[in-house]
Amino acid sequence: MSLPLFDLQGDYIQLDMIDADVRYYPHFFSKNMAEKLFKTLKNTIKWQQDDITVFGKTYPQPRLTALYANNDNAYTYSNITMKPNPFTKELLLIKKELEKVCTISFTSCLLNLYRDGQDSNGWHSDNEKELGHNPIIASCSFGQARWFHFKHKNNKNLKQKILLQPGSLLLMQGKTQECWLHQIPKTQKKVEPRINLTFRLIA
């Protein structure tokens, strides 16, 4: 499977955010390739739904997740520890293309499947110790477009949002995770499923 990409020459939008380096590639994957990858990932990834505990109450996480990697390093977030599956052929091909615009070799990919508008991901930052200082997070979107919100940790008046289109890449680096929170909010609109791939380096 080849991956024709539009933006390897650096065609991206730099988001206007202080204390952050966030770049948005709206058409990183071609429309045809994005549709093929969505179908393949939806049907072949080993999706799971973990329980999370918030303020003493336990309930199912409002999305499906999976972890894939080229090593055996587990990943812990929100008191959930995930053990990785080996990278699939499709994930390895995506990883190879991402590394053409990034400065590191990714070891792991955390995947999220948002089944409908009630699936979400609350305010958080990807600042777990396994990710190291100023981690680079490469976030690919397939399927339904969904809004992605940012808010500054120290200045609540600083906010940003962007509609992540299918086939897009959102690259977060520098002090982004140290200084900003992000979320995928619920929506009352009728929406189709969305798959999000977040490639990262887990030490």
SVG drawing of the C-alpha trace seen along z (x, -y; Angstrom):
<svg xmlns="http://www.w3.org/2000/svg" viewBox="-28 -36 43 44">
<polyline fill="none" stroke="black" stroke-width="0.4" points="0.0,0.0 1.5,-3.3 0.8,-6.6 0.5,-9.6 0.8,-12.7 0.2,-16.3 2.2,-18.2 5.7,-16.7 7.1,-20.0 6.0,-21.7 2.6,-23.0 1.1,-23.5 -0.8,-26.0 1.0,-27.3 -1.5,-27.8 -1.3,-31.2 -0.6,-30.0 2.0,-31.3 4.1,-28.7 3.4,-26.1 4.4,-24.8 1.3,-23.4 1.3,-22.7 -1.8,-21.6 -1.4,-19.7 -5.0,-19.7 -4.4,-17.2 -1.5,-15.1 -3.1,-12.0 -5.0,-12.0 -8.8,-11.6 -8.7,-8.2 -5.9,-6.9 -7.6,-8.4 -10.8,-6.6 -8.9,-3.3 -7.0,-3.6 -10.1,-4.4 -11.8,-1.2 -8.7,0.9 -8.0,-0.5 -11.6,-0.3 -11.8,3.4 -8.4,4.7 -7.2,2.8 -7.7,4.7 -10.0,2.1 -10.7,2.2 -12.8,0.2 -11.2,-0.4 -12.8,-1.6 -11.7,-4.9 -12.2,-6.1 -13.0,-9.8 -13.7,-11.2 -14.2,-7.7 -16.7,-6.6 -15.8,-4.0 -17.3,-4.0 -16.5,-2.9 -14.1,-5.2 -16.1,-7.2 -14.3,-5.8 -12.4,-2.7 -8.6,-2.6 -5.6,-0.5 -1.8,-0.7 0.6,0.5 4.4,0.3 7.8,1.6 8.7,2.6 7.1,4.0 6.9,0.7 3.6,0.2 1.9,-3.2 0.1,-4.5 -2.4,-7.4 -5.4,-8.3 -4.6,-5.2 -4.9,-3.0 -1.9,-0.8 -1.9,0.4 0.3,3.1 1.2,2.7 0.4,4.9 3.0,5.1 2.8,2.4 0.6,3.5 1.7,3.0 -0.5,-0.1 0.8,-1.7 4.4,-1.1 3.7,-2.8 2.0,-5.8 4.9,-6.0 7.4,-6.1 5.6,-9.0 5.2,-11.0 8.9,-10.7 9.7,-12.6 8.3,-15.8 9.3,-15.1 12.7,-15.0 12.3,-11.7 11.6,-8.1 8.3,-7.2 8.1,-4.0 4.4,-3.8 0.9,-4.7 -2.1,-5.3 -5.3,-4.9 -8.8,-6.3 -12.1,-5.3 -14.9,-7.8 -18.0,-5.9 -20.5,-8.8 -20.9,-12.3 -21.2,-11.0 -17.6,-9.6 -15.1,-12.2 -11.7,-12.8 -11.7,-15.3 -9.2,-18.0 -5.7,-16.7 -2.1,-17.0 0.2,-14.3 2.8,-14.9 3.3,-11.4 6.9,-10.7 7.3,-8.0 7.0,-10.6 10.0,-12.7 10.5,-16.5 8.6,-18.5 7.3,-15.4 6.4,-15.4 2.9,-14.1 1.8,-13.4 -2.0,-13.1 -3.6,-11.8 -7.4,-11.9 -9.6,-9.6 -13.3,-9.4 -15.6,-12.1 -14.2,-15.6 -14.3,-16.6 -13.5,-19.8 -10.2,-19.8 -10.0,-22.4 -7.0,-23.9 -6.8,-26.0 -3.7,-27.4 -3.0,-26.0 -2.1,-29.3 -4.2,-31.8 -7.8,-30.5 -8.5,-33.4 -6.1,-31.8 -8.1,-29.3 -7.9,-27.8 -9.9,-25.3 -9.6,-23.6 -11.8,-21.3 -9.6,-18.2 -10.5,-17.0 -10.1,-13.4 -6.6,-12.8 -5.1,-15.6 -2.1,-15.7 -1.8,-17.8 1.8,-18.1 2.2,-19.2 5.8,-19.8 7.9,-22.2 6.2,-23.4 2.7,-22.5 2.1,-19.7 3.7,-21.6 1.6,-24.8 -1.7,-23.7 -4.6,-21.3 -6.6,-19.8 -9.8,-17.9 -12.3,-16.3 -15.7,-17.4 -19.0,-15.6 -21.4,-16.9 -25.2,-16.6 -24.9,-16.6 -25.3,-13.3 -21.7,-12.3 -20.1,-9.3 -17.1,-7.4 -13.7,-9.0 -10.3,-7.3 -7.4,-9.2 -3.8,-8.0 -1.3,-9.6 2.3,-8.6 4.8,-9.2 8.1,-8.2 7.7,-6.2 10.9,-5.6"/>
</svg>
